[in-house]
Amino acid sequence: MRALRADLADAKSREESMEARLQEAEDEMTRLRGEVRQLRTEASIEKKQKEDLQLRLTAQKEELNGSLLQRGRSLKRIIKNKWMIPSSLAIAAV
């Protein structure tokens, strides 16, 4: 009978130990789920920021290209006008 009680006590102790380990594992799983949720939120925010930065960069690039194109056209007009003035003076002198 003592052996049976000892076995029962031992089994109960193992059961309590397993329940405690199970509870620790469940707590860890809950913590990790929260961590994953937080990381997904941060990744989503960073993705949105990256997209916003990419859009701003594209807009700035287009603006710069437009500005450079406009300056190029202005330079062409200036150069053309500088060449036309001496030509018109030469024609007027004849």
WONOR-V282234 format. One record per pair of residues at least 12 apart in sequence whose C-alpha atoms are under 10 Angstrom apart, sorted by sequence separation. I is the first residue (numbers start at 1). J is the second residue. D is the distance in whole Angstrom. If there is no record, write none. Layout:
i:I j:J d:D
i:I j:J d:D
//
This chain:
none
//
